[in-house]
Amino acid sequence: MPNLELVQTTLSAGPVRSDCPECHGELAILRVFSGRAGAEYWTQRCTRCGGIHLDIVQPTVTAAAS
């Protein structure tokens, strides 16, 4: 019987915009929902100008041998 090694996989989100690209105000998260291939869609509203922004966050996978 072959030896099997367990590998722990951790998914973590990449960087998400925290300031408005138009007025540099702070962004508040409205909703986060899952998308294709493990991506997340983050909808955010600017607390200064009221603009709505969508960030698509691709997961980063790190594997560590146990």
N, C-alpha and C positions, 0 to 999 in steps of 0.2 A: 504494500500500500504506500503511495507517495506521501511525503511530508507536506502538509499544507501550512502556510503561514497566514495568519490573520492580519489584515491591513485595515486600520481605522481611517476613514475618510471624513474630512471636515469641509463643509461648504461655508463660505463667508462672502458677504456682499462686497463689491468694490466701492470706491469712493462715491459719495452722493453730494450733489451741489448743495451748499448751505447758504449761499447768498444769491440774490436776484441778479441775473445777468443784465437787466435793464437799469435798475436804480441802486443795486448793491444792498437792498434791505434784507432782512432776515426772512428765510422761507420756513413756513409751518407745514408739516406733513398733513395732507388731507386723507390720503388712502394709499395703501401698498397692496398690490395684487400680483399673483404669479402669472408668468408668461411662458413662451416657448423655451425649450431647452434649459429650464431652470432659472431663466432671467426673472427679475422683478421689475414691475412698473411702479414708480413712485410719483404720485401727483402731489404737488406742493403749491401753496398760495403765498405770495409775497405779503408781509405784514405792513409794508409801506405803500406800494402802488396797487396792490390787489391783483397783480398778474398771476396767471396759472401757468405752471411749468411741469413738464413731464420728463423724468429721468428714467432711462432704461439701464438697470444695473445687472451686469453679467456676473454670475458667481465665479469665484476662484476656488479651485479644488486643491487641497493639500492632503497628501497621504503620508501617514507615519506608520512605520512597522511596529507591531506590538510585540 
